[in-house]
């Protein structure tokens, strides 16, 4: 049977690895998908013309084959 100290270090090691994987995830809370990049010739310019801050083509899911055009949300700086 494993000693308590070895079990603790194994658990700590796994916790650190999981934390590092979570930190690498991209924050997409400020992106709005508008369609497939294959159908939108210039994603960034289309987003700007639609009153967004800009845009880029991204894989919405890690297993996706096709890219999606996503626009950056403009946050209001005026008080409500």
C-alpha positions in Angstrom: 0.0 0.0 0.0 1.2 3.5 -0.8 2.3 5.7 2.1 0.2 8.8 2.9 3.0 11.1 1.9 3.3 9.5 -1.6 -0.5 9.6 -2.0 -0.5 13.3 -1.0 2.2 14.2 -3.5 0.5 12.2 -6.3 -2.8 14.0 -5.6 -1.0 17.4 -5.5 0.8 16.6 -8.8 -2.5 15.7 -10.5 -4.2 18.9 -9.1 -1.4 21.0 -10.6 -1.6 19.4 -14.0 -5.4 19.9 -14.1 -5.0 23.5 -13.1 -2.5 24.2 -15.8 -4.8 22.6 -18.5 -7.7 24.8 -17.3 -5.6 28.0 -17.4 -4.7 27.4 -21.0 -8.3 27.4 -22.1 -9.3 30.4 -24.2 -11.8 32.8 -22.8 -14.7 33.1 -25.3 -17.1 35.0 -23.2 -16.6 38.1 -25.3 -17.1 36.3 -28.7 -20.3 35.9 -30.7 -20.3 33.3 -33.5 -21.8 34.6 -36.7 -21.2 31.8 -39.2 -18.7 29.5 -40.9 -15.5 31.1 -42.1 -15.9 29.4 -45.5 -19.0 31.5 -46.2 -17.7 34.8 -44.8 -14.8 36.0 -47.0 -13.3 38.5 -44.5 -14.3 37.7 -40.9 -12.7 40.8 -39.3 -14.2 43.3 -41.8 -17.6 41.7 -41.6 -17.6 42.0 -37.8 -16.5 45.6 -37.9 -19.2 46.4 -40.5 -21.7 44.8 -38.1 -20.7 47.3 -35.3 -18.5 44.8 -33.4 -14.9 45.5 -32.3 -13.5 43.0 -34.8 -13.4 39.3 -35.4 -11.4 36.2 -36.1 -11.9 32.6 -37.4 -11.6 30.0 -34.6 -12.4 26.4 -34.0 -15.3 26.7 -31.6 -14.7 23.2 -30.3 -11.3 21.5 -30.0 -12.6 18.6 -32.2 -14.1 20.9 -34.9 -12.9 20.5 -38.4 -14.4 23.8 -39.7 -13.6 27.2 -38.4 -16.3 29.7 -37.2 -16.2 33.5 -37.6 -16.6 35.0 -34.2 -17.0 38.7 -33.5 -15.6 40.5 -30.4 -18.2 42.2 -28.3 -17.9 46.0 -27.7 -18.4 46.7 -24.0 -20.2 49.9 -23.1 -18.2 52.4 -21.1 -21.1 54.7 -20.3 -22.9 54.3 -17.0 -26.4 52.8 -17.0 
